[in-house]
């Protein structure tokens, strides 16, 4: 199946412009999804908005957006007022500046998308923009209206294409210092560090997408397949997870045992 195009527009670097198409780099289509049913009739249950005071169903044309300025006190914003502040998408990704990829912390990255040329005639211009960023070892920064809001985006050359990341808004990112500043400095024994490093070395592997598989989804699909055939797959009883021991653990002993087990498994 051909990838579904999510957005069409233009990629621009100064006077160099080319038509591009964008597709989400991730998908939730394969995720097992459930509908809520009436157990007795097996009919789907639908959700509807109701008035919190009267309990009456609110029709769609009677719904409005409200900003709460106090408890139970709302300011109603009409659709035309919301449209008035909506930014017009120019359908153009105009690269405004360039920064080092390493200068942007991971926490700013939101959603990845694949950007490709949308016209064979524009492939040369696309390649110039992509390869120029690659040669300079830089990523481009632009702004674009996506998901109904204007947001900063980052463009990173990747193989034959470009990966476009939406970046989080400033108010969404919390500084790590507020959470980590209470962690004290601990002087570690060199022998303890050596054992920990040995354990890491024994368990170092090449990255594989299999690591990110969802075993819960696989088990759900097995149950669904069994039900399709008219039989019930036996469900394992829940096992109690033992609580961590409250005794003080000898870290050196624990590390030695961990390294020994890792070496044994590797063999």
C-alpha positions as CSV (number, residue, x, y, z in Angstrom):
1,X,0.0,0.0,0.0
2,X,1.4,3.4,-1.0
3,X,2.1,5.8,1.9
4,X,-0.8,8.2,2.7
5,X,0.2,11.8,2.0
6,X,-0.5,13.9,5.0
7,X,0.5,17.3,3.7
8,X,1.5,18.9,0.3
9,X,3.3,22.2,-0.2
10,X,6.7,23.7,-1.0
11,X,10.1,23.5,0.4
12,X,12.0,26.8,0.1
13,X,15.7,27.8,0.7
14,X,16.1,31.4,-0.4
15,X,15.2,31.4,-4.1
16,X,15.3,27.6,-4.5
17,X,11.8,26.1,-4.2
18,X,10.4,22.6,-4.9
19,X,7.1,20.8,-4.4
20,X,7.1,18.3,-1.5
21,X,4.9,15.8,0.2
22,X,4.9,14.9,3.8
23,X,3.9,11.6,5.5
24,X,3.9,10.7,9.3
25,X,6.9,8.6,10.1
26,X,5.0,6.6,12.7
27,X,1.7,4.9,12.7
28,X,-0.8,3.5,15.2
29,X,-2.8,1.6,12.5
30,X,-1.6,-1.8,13.6
31,X,-2.5,-1.2,17.3
32,X,-5.3,-3.4,18.6
33,X,-8.4,-1.2,19.2
34,X,-11.6,-2.0,21.1
35,X,-15.1,-0.6,20.9
36,X,-17.3,-0.4,24.0
37,X,-20.3,-2.6,23.6
38,X,-23.6,-3.3,25.4
39,X,-22.7,-6.8,26.8
40,X,-26.4,-7.9,26.4
41,X,-27.0,-6.8,22.8
42,X,-23.4,-6.7,21.5
43,X,-24.3,-3.3,20.0
44,X,-21.8,-0.4,20.1
45,X,-22.2,2.2,22.8
46,X,-22.0,5.8,21.6
47,X,-20.9,8.8,23.6
48,X,-22.8,12.0,23.6
49,X,-22.2,15.4,25.3
50,X,-24.7,16.1,28.0
51,X,-25.4,19.3,30.1
52,X,-23.7,18.8,33.4
53,X,-26.6,20.4,35.3
54,X,-29.7,19.5,33.3
55,X,-28.5,16.1,32.1
56,X,-30.0,16.8,28.7
57,X,-28.1,15.9,25.5
58,X,-26.4,18.9,23.8
59,X,-26.7,19.0,20.0
60,X,-23.5,19.6,18.1
61,X,-24.6,23.1,16.8
62,X,-25.2,24.1,20.4
63,X,-21.7,23.3,21.6
64,X,-19.2,26.2,22.2
65,X,-15.6,26.6,23.3
66,X,-15.3,28.1,26.8
67,X,-12.4,29.4,28.8
68,X,-12.8,29.0,32.6
69,X,-11.8,32.3,34.4
70,X,-13.2,31.1,37.7
71,X,-15.0,28.1,39.2
72,X,-18.0,27.5,37.0
73,X,-17.5,30.9,35.3
74,X,-16.7,30.7,31.6
75,X,-16.0,33.1,28.8
76,X,-17.5,31.8,25.5
77,X,-15.5,32.1,22.3
78,X,-17.3,32.0,19.1
79,X,-16.0,30.1,16.0
80,X,-15.4,33.4,14.1
81,X,-13.3,34.7,17.0
82,X,-11.2,31.6,16.9
83,X,-10.9,31.7,13.2
84,X,-9.7,35.4,13.4
85,X,-6.5,34.3,15.3
86,X,-5.9,31.2,13.2
87,X,-2.8,31.6,11.1
88,X,-3.0,31.2,7.4
89,X,-0.8,28.4,6.2
90,X,1.3,29.5,3.2
91,X,1.9,25.8,2.4
92,X,5.6,26.7,2.2
93,X,8.3,25.4,4.5
94,X,10.7,28.4,4.3
95,X,13.9,27.4,6.0
96,X,14.8,30.5,8.1
97,X,17.9,29.4,10.0
98,X,20.3,26.6,10.6
99,X,21.6,25.1,13.8
100,X,23.7,22.2,14.9
101,X,21.7,19.0,15.4
102,X,23.5,18.3,18.7
103,X,22.5,21.8,20.0
104,X,18.8,20.8,20.3
105,X,18.0,18.6,23.3
106,X,15.9,15.5,22.8
107,X,13.0,16.8,24.9
108,X,12.1,19.4,22.2
109,X,11.4,16.7,19.5
110,X,7.7,15.9,19.1
111,X,6.5,14.1,16.0
112,X,8.6,12.8,13.1
113,X,7.5,13.1,9.4
114,X,9.1,12.0,6.1
115,X,9.5,14.8,3.5
116,X,9.9,13.8,-0.1
117,X,9.9,15.5,-3.5
118,X,6.4,15.6,-4.9
119,X,7.4,16.1,-8.5
120,X,10.2,14.6,-10.6
121,X,11.1,18.1,-11.9
122,X,11.6,19.3,-8.3
123,X,14.0,16.4,-7.3
124,X,17.1,18.4,-8.2
125,X,16.1,21.4,-6.0
126,X,15.2,19.0,-3.2
127,X,18.5,17.3,-3.5
128,X,20.4,20.6,-3.4
129,X,18.7,21.6,-0.1
130,X,19.1,18.1,1.4
131,X,22.8,17.7,0.5
132,X,23.7,21.3,1.4
133,X,22.5,20.7,5.0
134,X,24.2,17.3,5.0
135,X,27.6,18.8,3.9
136,X,27.3,21.6,6.5
137,X,26.3,19.1,9.1
138,X,23.4,21.3,10.0
139,X,19.6,21.0,10.4
140,X,17.1,23.6,9.2
141,X,14.6,25.4,11.3
142,X,11.3,26.7,9.9
143,X,7.6,27.3,10.9
144,X,4.5,25.6,9.6
145,X,0.8,25.4,10.4
146,X,0.3,21.8,11.4
147,X,-2.4,20.1,13.6
148,X,-4.3,23.5,13.5
149,X,-1.5,25.5,15.1
150,X,1.6,27.2,13.9
151,X,4.7,25.5,15.2
152,X,8.5,25.4,14.8
153,X,9.8,22.5,12.8
154,X,13.2,21.0,12.3
155,X,14.4,19.5,9.0
156,X,17.1,16.9,9.1
157,X,18.6,15.3,6.0
158,X,18.2,11.5,6.2
159,X,19.4,9.1,3.4
160,X,17.6,10.2,0.2
161,X,14.9,12.3,2.0
162,X,14.4,14.7,4.8
163,X,12.9,14.0,8.3
164,X,10.8,16.9,9.5
165,X,10.3,17.0,13.3
166,X,7.6,19.2,14.9
167,X,9.1,20.8,18.0
168,X,7.4,21.2,21.3
169,X,6.2,24.7,22.4
170,X,8.3,26.4,25.1
171,X,5.6,26.2,27.7
172,X,5.5,22.4,27.3
173,X,9.1,21.8,28.2
174,X,10.0,21.5,31.9
175,X,13.6,22.1,32.9
176,X,15.4,19.0,34.3
177,X,17.1,21.0,37.0
178,X,13.9,21.3,39.0
179,X,13.7,17.6,39.3
180,X,17.4,16.5,39.5
181,X,18.8,19.2,41.8
182,X,17.9,17.2,44.9
183,X,20.1,14.2,43.9
184,X,23.2,14.3,46.0
185,X,26.8,13.6,44.8
186,X,27.9,10.0,45.7
187,X,31.5,9.0,45.6
188,X,31.6,5.6,43.9
189,X,34.2,2.8,44.4
190,X,36.3,2.2,41.2
191,X,35.8,-1.6,41.6
192,X,32.0,-1.1,41.7
193,X,32.1,1.0,38.5
194,X,34.3,-1.6,36.8
195,X,31.7,-4.3,37.6
196,X,28.9,-2.2,36.3
197,X,30.8,-1.4,33.1
198,X,31.6,-5.1,32.6
199,X,27.9,-5.9,32.9
200,X,27.0,-3.3,30.3
201,X,29.7,-4.6,27.9
202,X,28.4,-8.2,28.3
203,X,24.9,-7.1,27.5
204,X,25.7,-4.8,24.6
205,X,23.9,-5.7,21.4
206,X,23.2,-4.2,18.0
207,X,20.0,-2.3,17.9
208,X,17.0,-4.2,16.4
209,X,13.4,-3.0,16.0
210,X,12.4,-6.3,17.7
211,X,13.3,-4.6,21.0
212,X,10.3,-2.4,20.6
213,X,7.8,-5.2,19.9
214,X,4.6,-5.1,22.0
215,X,4.2,-8.6,23.7
216,X,0.8,-7.6,25.2
217,X,-0.5,-6.9,21.7
218,X,0.7,-10.2,20.4
219,X,-1.1,-12.0,23.2
220,X,-4.3,-10.0,22.5
221,X,-4.1,-11.1,18.8
222,X,-3.8,-14.7,19.9
223,X,-6.9,-14.4,22.1
224,X,-8.8,-12.7,19.2
225,X,-7.7,-15.4,16.8
226,X,-8.8,-18.2,19.1
227,X,-12.2,-16.5,19.6
228,X,-12.6,-16.3,15.8
229,X,-12.2,-20.0,15.7
230,X,-14.9,-20.5,18.4
231,X,-12.6,-21.6,21.1
232,X,-11.4,-19.8,24.2
233,X,-7.7,-19.4,24.8
234,X,-6.7,-20.2,28.4
235,X,-5.8,-17.0,30.3
236,X,-3.0,-17.2,32.7
237,X,-3.8,-16.4,36.3
238,X,-2.3,-13.1,37.6
239,X,0.9,-13.6,39.5
240,X,1.7,-11.4,42.4
241,X,4.8,-9.4,41.9
242,X,7.0,-9.7,45.0
243,X,7.7,-6.5,46.8
244,X,11.3,-5.3,46.9
245,X,13.2,-6.5,49.9
246,X,13.6,-3.9,52.6
247,X,17.0,-5.3,53.5
248,X,20.0,-3.3,52.6
249,X,21.5,-4.8,49.4
250,X,25.2,-5.4,49.1
251,X,25.8,-3.7,45.7
252,X,29.1,-5.4,45.1
253,X,27.6,-8.8,45.6
254,X,24.6,-7.9,43.4
255,X,26.9,-6.7,40.6
256,X,29.2,-9.8,40.8
257,X,26.1,-12.1,40.5
258,X,24.7,-9.9,37.6
259,X,28.0,-10.1,35.7
260,X,28.3,-13.9,36.2
261,X,24.7,-14.4,35.0
262,X,25.3,-12.2,31.9
263,X,28.5,-14.1,30.9
264,X,26.6,-17.4,31.4
265,X,23.7,-16.3,29.2
266,X,26.1,-15.0,26.5
267,X,27.8,-18.4,26.3
